[in-house]
Amino acid sequence: MKEVAVLRVAGSSNVKSVAGSITKSLEEGKIVEVHTIGASSINQAVKACAMARGFIATKGYDLIVRPGFSTTEIDGNEKTALKLVISIV
């Protein structure tokens, strides 16, 4: 089973940095899970996926992004998070 790299993305996250982290983890053979809560963080995560796709395409690969939901606890409250599971083909 492949190792999973979990990245948490905030609305203030730098898109290029997140894209670089996604690309590096994929190049290391990992599956990447990007966790987001809120519209602005989802926006940053999707832009980072698009940018990472461009980075990885130069090496002859393409991304598969599978969206889903997960729950997490923040300050004692259960929150629903969007989870993007990313792998390469």
VOKE-345742 format. One record per atom (N, C-alpha, C, O): residue in one letter; atom name; x, y, z. Coordinates in Angstrom, 1 decimal. Last residue first. Layout:
N
REC | A | CA | X | Y | Z
...
//
This chain:
89
REC | V | N | -1.2 | 9.0 | -13.1
REC | V | CA | -1.2 | 7.9 | -14.1
REC | V | C | -0.3 | 8.2 | -15.2
REC | V | O | -0.2 | 7.5 | -16.2
REC | I | N | -1.3 | 9.8 | -9.6
REC | I | CA | -0.8 | 10.0 | -11.0
REC | I | C | -1.0 | 8.8 | -11.8
REC | I | O | -1.0 | 7.7 | -11.3
REC | S | N | -3.7 | 11.2 | -7.2
REC | S | CA | -2.7 | 10.2 | -7.6
REC | S | C | -2.3 | 10.5 | -9.1
REC | S | O | -2.9 | 11.3 | -9.8
REC | I | N | -5.4 | 12.6 | -4.6
REC | I | CA | -4.7 | 12.9 | -5.8
REC | I | C | -3.7 | 11.8 | -6.0
REC | I | O | -2.9 | 11.4 | -5.1
REC | V | N | -8.4 | 13.5 | -3.1
REC | V | CA | -7.4 | 12.4 | -3.2
REC | V | C | -6.7 | 12.4 | -4.5
REC | V | O | -7.4 | 12.3 | -5.6
REC | L | N | -9.6 | 16.0 | -1.3
REC | L | CA | -9.2 | 15.7 | -2.7
REC | L | C | -8.1 | 14.7 | -2.6
REC | L | O | -7.0 | 14.9 | -2.1
REC | K | N | -12.3 | 16.6 | 0.8
REC | K | CA | -11.0 | 15.9 | 0.7
REC | K | C | -10.8 | 15.6 | -0.8
REC | K | O | -11.7 | 15.0 | -1.4
REC | L | N | -13.9 | 19.0 | 2.8
REC | L | CA | -13.7 | 18.4 | 1.4
REC | L | C | -12.4 | 17.8 | 1.4
REC | L | O | -11.4 | 18.4 | 1.8
REC | A | N | -15.4 | 18.4 | 6.0
REC | A | CA | -14.3 | 18.9 | 5.2
REC | A | C | -14.4 | 18.3 | 3.8
REC | A | O | -14.9 | 17.2 | 3.6
REC | T | N | -17.5 | 19.3 | 8.5
REC | T | CA | -17.4 | 18.6 | 7.3
REC | T | C | -16.3 | 19.2 | 6.4
REC | T | O | -16.3 | 20.4 | 6.2
REC | K | N | -16.8 | 19.2 | 12.0
REC | K | CA | -16.9 | 20.0 | 10.8
REC | K | C | -16.8 | 19.0 | 9.6
REC | K | O | -16.1 | 18.0 | 9.7
REC | E | N | -17.8 | 19.2 | 15.4
REC | E | CA | -17.6 | 18.4 | 14.2
REC | E | C | -17.8 | 19.2 | 12.9
REC | E | O | -18.9 | 19.8 | 12.8
REC | N | N | -16.2 | 21.0 | 18.0
REC | N | CA | -17.3 | 20.9 | 17.0
REC | N | C | -16.9 | 20.0 | 15.8
REC | N | O | -15.8 | 20.1 | 15.3
REC | G | N | -13.9 | 21.2 | 19.5
REC | G | CA | -15.0 | 20.5 | 20.1
REC | G | C | -16.2 | 20.3 | 19.2
REC | G | O | -17.2 | 19.7 | 19.5
REC | D | N | -12.1 | 22.6 | 17.8
REC | D | CA | -12.6 | 23.2 | 19.0
REC | D | C | -13.9 | 22.6 | 19.6
REC | D | O | -14.8 | 23.2 | 20.0
REC | I | N | -13.0 | 20.4 | 15.3
REC | I | CA | -12.3 | 21.6 | 15.6
REC | I | C | -12.9 | 22.3 | 16.7
REC | I | O | -14.1 | 22.6 | 16.7
REC | E | N | -12.8 | 17.3 | 13.8
REC | E | CA | -13.2 | 18.0 | 15.0
REC | E | C | -12.3 | 19.2 | 15.2
REC | E | O | -11.1 | 19.1 | 15.3
REC | T | N | -14.0 | 16.2 | 10.6
REC | T | CA | -12.9 | 16.5 | 11.6
REC | T | C | -13.5 | 17.3 | 12.7
REC | T | O | -14.5 | 18.0 | 12.6
REC | T | N | -14.9 | 14.1 | 7.9
REC | T | CA | -15.3 | 15.0 | 9.1
REC | T | C | -14.1 | 15.1 | 10.0
REC | T | O | -13.2 | 14.2 | 10.1
REC | S | N | -15.0 | 14.3 | 4.4
REC | S | CA | -14.6 | 13.7 | 5.6
REC | S | C | -15.0 | 14.6 | 6.7
REC | S | O | -15.5 | 15.7 | 6.5
REC | F | N | -15.8 | 13.7 | 0.9
REC | F | CA | -16.0 | 14.4 | 2.2
REC | F | C | -15.4 | 13.6 | 3.3
REC | F | O | -15.3 | 12.4 | 3.3
REC | G | N | -14.1 | 14.0 | -2.3
REC | G | CA | -14.9 | 13.3 | -1.3
REC | G | C | -15.1 | 14.2 | -0.1
REC | G | O | -14.6 | 15.3 | 0.0
REC | P | N | -12.6 | 13.7 | -5.6
REC | P | CA | -13.2 | 14.5 | -4.4
REC | P | C | -14.0 | 13.6 | -3.5
REC | P | O | -14.7 | 12.7 | -4.0
REC | R | N | -9.8 | 12.7 | -7.0
REC | R | CA | -11.1 | 12.1 | -6.6
REC | R | C | -11.6 | 12.9 | -5.4
REC | R | O | -11.0 | 12.8 | -4.3
REC | V | N | -7.8 | 13.3 | -9.7
REC | V | CA | -8.3 | 13.9 | -8.5
REC | V | C | -9.7 | 13.3 | -8.2
REC | V | O | -10.6 | 13.5 | -9.0
REC | I | N | -5.0 | 12.3 | -11.3
REC | I | CA | -6.4 | 11.9 | -11.1
REC | I | C | -6.8 | 12.5 | -9.8
REC | I | O | -6.1 | 12.3 | -8.8
REC | L | N | -2.7 | 13.8 | -13.6
REC | L | CA | -3.3 | 13.6 | -12.3
REC | L | C | -4.7 | 13.0 | -12.4
REC | L | O | -5.4 | 13.2 | -13.3
REC | D | N | -0.2 | 12.3 | -15.7
REC | D | CA | -1.4 | 13.1 | -15.5
REC | D | C | -1.9 | 12.9 | -14.1
REC | D | O | -1.6 | 11.8 | -13.5
REC | Y | N | 3.2 | 12.5 | -17.0
REC | Y | CA | 2.2 | 11.9 | -16.2
REC | Y | C | 0.9 | 12.8 | -16.2
REC | Y | O | 1.0 | 14.0 | -16.7
REC | G | N | 5.6 | 13.6 | -18.2
REC | G | CA | 4.8 | 12.5 | -18.9
REC | G | C | 3.7 | 11.9 | -18.1
REC | G | O | 3.2 | 10.8 | -18.5
REC | K | N | 6.7 | 15.7 | -17.0
REC | K | CA | 7.4 | 14.4 | -16.7
REC | K | C | 6.6 | 13.2 | -17.4
REC | K | O | 6.9 | 12.1 | -17.2
REC | T | N | 5.0 | 17.7 | -17.4
REC | T | CA | 6.3 | 17.8 | -18.0
REC | T | C | 7.1 | 16.5 | -17.9
REC | T | O | 8.1 | 16.3 | -18.6
REC | A | N | 2.9 | 17.1 | -15.7
REC | A | CA | 2.8 | 16.8 | -17.1
REC | A | C | 4.1 | 16.9 | -17.9
REC | A | O | 4.3 | 16.2 | -18.8
REC | I | N | 3.5 | 18.2 | -13.3
REC | I | CA | 3.7 | 16.8 | -13.4
REC | I | C | 3.6 | 16.3 | -14.9
REC | I | O | 4.2 | 15.3 | -15.3
REC | F | N | 2.9 | 20.9 | -13.6
REC | F | CA | 4.2 | 20.5 | -13.2
REC | F | C | 4.5 | 19.1 | -13.6
REC | F | O | 5.5 | 18.7 | -14.1
REC | G | N | 0.1 | 20.8 | -14.3
REC | G | CA | 1.1 | 21.3 | -15.3
REC | G | C | 2.5 | 20.9 | -14.9
REC | G | O | 3.3 | 20.6 | -15.8
REC | R | N | -0.8 | 19.7 | -11.9
REC | R | CA | -1.0 | 19.0 | -13.1
REC | R | C | -0.1 | 19.4 | -14.2
REC | R | O | 0.5 | 18.6 | -14.9
REC | A | N | -0.3 | 21.9 | -10.2
REC | A | CA | 0.5 | 20.6 | -10.0
REC | A | C | 0.4 | 19.7 | -11.3
REC | A | O | 1.3 | 19.1 | -11.7
REC | M | N | -2.3 | 23.6 | -11.1
REC | M | CA | -0.9 | 24.0 | -11.3
REC | M | C | 0.0 | 22.7 | -11.1
REC | M | O | 0.9 | 22.6 | -11.9
REC | A | N | -4.6 | 22.2 | -10.3
REC | A | CA | -4.4 | 22.6 | -11.7
REC | A | C | -2.9 | 22.9 | -12.0
REC | A | O | -2.4 | 22.5 | -13.0
REC | C | N | -4.1 | 22.1 | -7.5
REC | C | CA | -4.2 | 20.9 | -8.3
REC | C | C | -4.0 | 21.1 | -9.8
REC | C | O | -3.3 | 20.4 | -10.5
REC | A | N | -4.3 | 24.8 | -6.9
REC | A | CA | -3.0 | 24.1 | -6.7
REC | A | C | -3.0 | 22.8 | -7.5
REC | A | O | -2.0 | 22.4 | -8.0
REC | K | N | -7.0 | 25.3 | -7.4
REC | K | CA | -6.0 | 26.0 | -8.2
REC | K | C | -4.6 | 25.3 | -8.1
REC | K | O | -3.9 | 25.2 | -9.1
REC | V | N | -8.0 | 23.7 | -5.4
REC | V | CA | -8.3 | 23.4 | -6.8
REC | V | C | -7.3 | 24.1 | -7.7
REC | V | O | -6.8 | 23.5 | -8.7
REC | A | N | -7.1 | 25.1 | -3.1
REC | A | CA | -6.7 | 23.7 | -3.3
REC | A | C | -6.9 | 23.3 | -4.8
REC | A | O | -6.1 | 22.6 | -5.4
REC | Q | N | -8.3 | 27.6 | -3.3
REC | Q | CA | -6.8 | 27.5 | -3.3
REC | Q | C | -6.4 | 26.1 | -3.6
REC | Q | O | -5.4 | 25.9 | -4.4
REC | N | N | -11.0 | 26.8 | -3.1
REC | N | CA | -10.5 | 27.5 | -4.2
REC | N | C | -9.0 | 27.4 | -4.4
REC | N | O | -8.5 | 27.1 | -5.4
REC | I | N | -11.0 | 25.7 | -0.5
REC | I | CA | -11.3 | 24.8 | -1.6
REC | I | C | -10.8 | 25.5 | -2.9
REC | I | O | -10.2 | 24.8 | -3.8
REC | S | N | -10.6 | 28.0 | 1.0
REC | S | CA | -9.6 | 27.0 | 1.0
REC | S | C | -9.8 | 26.0 | -0.2
REC | S | O | -8.8 | 25.5 | -0.7
REC | S | N | -13.0 | 29.4 | 0.4
REC | S | CA | -11.7 | 30.0 | 0.0
REC | S | C | -10.6 | 29.0 | 0.0
REC | S | O | -9.7 | 29.0 | -0.8
REC | A | N | -15.0 | 27.7 | 1.5
REC | A | CA | -14.9 | 28.0 | 0.1
REC | A | C | -13.6 | 28.6 | -0.3
REC | A | O | -13.1 | 28.1 | -1.4
REC | G | N | -14.2 | 25.2 | 3.9
REC | G | CA | -14.5 | 26.5 | 3.5
REC | G | C | -14.2 | 26.8 | 2.1
REC | G | O | -13.4 | 26.2 | 1.5
REC | I | N | -11.5 | 23.2 | 4.4
REC | I | CA | -12.8 | 23.5 | 5.0
REC | I | C | -13.1 | 25.0 | 4.6
REC | I | O | -12.3 | 25.9 | 5.0
REC | T | N | -9.6 | 20.4 | 3.1
REC | T | CA | -10.0 | 21.8 | 3.1
REC | T | C | -11.3 | 22.0 | 3.8
REC | T | O | -12.2 | 21.1 | 3.8
REC | H | N | -6.9 | 18.3 | 2.4
REC | H | CA | -8.1 | 18.6 | 3.2
REC | H | C | -8.3 | 20.1 | 3.3
REC | H | O | -7.4 | 20.9 | 3.5
REC | V | N | -5.6 | 16.2 | 0.1
REC | V | CA | -5.7 | 17.6 | 0.4
REC | V | C | -7.0 | 17.8 | 1.1
REC | V | O | -8.1 | 17.6 | 0.6
REC | E | N | -3.6 | 13.5 | -0.1
REC | E | CA | -4.9 | 13.9 | 0.3
REC | E | C | -4.8 | 15.4 | 0.7
REC | E | O | -4.1 | 15.7 | 1.6
REC | V | N | -1.7 | 11.7 | -2.4
REC | V | CA | -1.9 | 12.9 | -1.7
REC | V | C | -3.3 | 13.1 | -1.3
REC | V | O | -4.2 | 13.0 | -2.2
REC | I | N | 0.4 | 8.9 | -2.4
REC | I | CA | -0.9 | 9.4 | -2.7
REC | I | C | -1.1 | 10.6 | -1.9
REC | I | O | -0.7 | 10.6 | -0.7
REC | K | N | 3.9 | 8.8 | -3.4
REC | K | CA | 2.9 | 8.9 | -2.4
REC | K | C | 1.5 | 9.2 | -3.1
REC | K | O | 1.5 | 9.8 | -4.2
REC | G | N | 6.2 | 8.9 | -5.0
REC | G | CA | 5.4 | 7.7 | -5.0
REC | G | C | 4.2 | 7.7 | -4.0
REC | G | O | 3.6 | 6.6 | -3.8
REC | E | N | 7.5 | 11.3 | -5.2
REC | E | CA | 8.0 | 10.3 | -4.2
REC | E | C | 7.2 | 9.0 | -4.1
REC | E | O | 7.5 | 8.1 | -3.3
REC | E | N | 5.9 | 12.6 | -6.9
REC | E | CA | 7.1 | 12.1 | -7.4
REC | E | C | 7.8 | 11.1 | -6.5
REC | E | O | 8.5 | 10.3 | -6.9
REC | L | N | 3.9 | 13.3 | -5.0
REC | L | CA | 3.6 | 12.4 | -6.1
REC | L | C | 4.8 | 11.8 | -6.7
REC | L | O | 4.9 | 10.6 | -7.0
REC | S | N | 5.3 | 15.2 | -3.5
REC | S | CA | 4.8 | 14.0 | -2.8
REC | S | C | 4.5 | 12.9 | -3.9
REC | S | O | 4.7 | 11.7 | -3.7
REC | K | N | 5.8 | 17.2 | -5.4
REC | K | CA | 7.0 | 16.5 | -4.7
REC | K | C | 6.5 | 15.2 | -4.1
REC | K | O | 7.1 | 14.1 | -4.3
REC | T | N | 3.2 | 18.0 | -6.0
REC | T | CA | 4.1 | 17.4 | -7.1
REC | T | C | 5.2 | 16.6 | -6.4
REC | T | O | 5.5 | 15.5 | -6.9
REC | I | N | 2.3 | 19.1 | -3.6
REC | I | CA | 1.6 | 18.0 | -4.2
REC | I | C | 2.5 | 17.3 | -5.2
REC | I | O | 2.6 | 16.0 | -5.2
REC | S | N | 4.2 | 21.1 | -3.2
REC | S | CA | 4.1 | 20.0 | -2.2
REC | S | C | 3.4 | 18.8 | -2.8
REC | S | O | 3.8 | 17.7 | -2.6
REC | G | N | 3.6 | 22.7 | -5.4
REC | G | CA | 4.9 | 22.1 | -5.3
REC | G | C | 4.9 | 21.0 | -4.3
REC | G | O | 5.6 | 19.9 | -4.6
REC | A | N | 1.0 | 23.5 | -4.7
REC | A | CA | 1.2 | 22.7 | -5.9
REC | A | C | 2.6 | 22.0 | -5.9
REC | A | O | 2.7 | 20.9 | -6.3
REC | V | N | 1.6 | 25.0 | -2.4
REC | V | CA | 0.8 | 23.8 | -2.3
REC | V | C | 1.0 | 22.9 | -3.5
REC | V | O | 1.1 | 21.7 | -3.4
REC | S | N | 3.1 | 27.1 | -3.6
REC | S | CA | 3.7 | 26.2 | -2.6
REC | S | C | 2.9 | 24.9 | -2.4
REC | S | O | 3.5 | 23.8 | -2.3
REC | K | N | 1.2 | 28.2 | -5.3
REC | K | CA | 2.4 | 27.6 | -5.9
REC | K | C | 3.1 | 26.7 | -4.9
REC | K | O | 3.6 | 25.7 | -5.3
REC | V | N | -0.7 | 29.2 | -3.4
REC | V | CA | -1.1 | 28.1 | -4.4
REC | V | C | 0.2 | 27.5 | -5.0
REC | V | O | 0.2 | 26.2 | -5.1
REC | N | N | -0.5 | 29.6 | 0.0
REC | N | CA | 0.1 | 30.0 | -1.3
REC | N | C | -0.1 | 28.9 | -2.3
REC | N | O | 0.4 | 27.7 | -2.1
REC | S | N | -3.4 | 29.9 | 2.0
REC | S | CA | -2.3 | 29.1 | 1.5
REC | S | C | -1.8 | 29.6 | 0.2
REC | S | O | -2.6 | 30.1 | -0.7
REC | S | N | -5.7 | 31.1 | 3.0
REC | S | CA | -4.5 | 32.0 | 2.8
REC | S | C | -3.3 | 31.2 | 2.3
REC | S | O | -2.2 | 31.8 | 2.2
REC | G | N | -7.5 | 29.1 | 3.3
REC | G | CA | -7.8 | 30.1 | 2.3
REC | G | C | -6.6 | 31.0 | 2.0
REC | G | O | -6.5 | 31.7 | 1.0
REC | A | N | -5.5 | 26.1 | 3.6
REC | A | CA | -6.3 | 27.2 | 4.2
REC | A | C | -6.5 | 28.2 | 3.0
REC | A | O | -5.9 | 28.1 | 2.0
REC | V | N | -5.1 | 22.7 | 3.5
REC | V | CA | -5.0 | 23.9 | 2.8
REC | V | C | -6.0 | 24.9 | 3.4
REC | V | O | -7.1 | 24.6 | 3.6
REC | R | N | -3.1 | 20.1 | 4.5
REC | R | CA | -4.2 | 20.9 | 4.9
REC | R | C | -4.0 | 22.2 | 4.2
REC | R | O | -3.0 | 22.9 | 4.4
REC | L | N | -2.2 | 17.0 | 3.2
REC | L | CA | -1.9 | 18.4 | 3.1
REC | L | C | -3.2 | 19.1 | 3.6
REC | L | O | -4.2 | 18.9 | 3.0
REC | V | N | -0.8 | 13.9 | 3.7
REC | V | CA | -1.9 | 14.7 | 4.0
REC | V | C | -1.5 | 16.2 | 4.0
REC | V | O | -0.6 | 16.5 | 4.8
REC | A | N | 0.3 | 11.2 | 1.8
REC | A | CA | 0.7 | 12.5 | 2.3
REC | A | C | -0.5 | 13.4 | 2.5
REC | A | O | -1.3 | 13.6 | 1.5
REC | V | N | 0.5 | 7.8 | 2.3
REC | V | CA | -0.4 | 8.9 | 2.0
REC | V | C | 0.2 | 10.2 | 2.6
REC | V | O | 0.5 | 10.2 | 3.8
REC | E | N | 2.2 | 5.1 | 0.6
REC | E | CA | 2.1 | 6.0 | 1.7
REC | E | C | 1.2 | 7.2 | 1.3
REC | E | O | 1.1 | 7.6 | 0.1
REC | K | N | 0.5 | 2.2 | -0.8
REC | K | CA | 1.3 | 3.4 | -0.9
REC | K | C | 1.1 | 4.3 | 0.3
REC | K | O | 0.1 | 4.3 | 1.0
REC | M | N | 0.8 | -1.2 | 0.0
REC | M | CA | 0.0 | 0.0 | 0.0
REC | M | C | 0.9 | 1.2 | 0.0
REC | M | O | 1.9 | 1.3 | 0.7
//
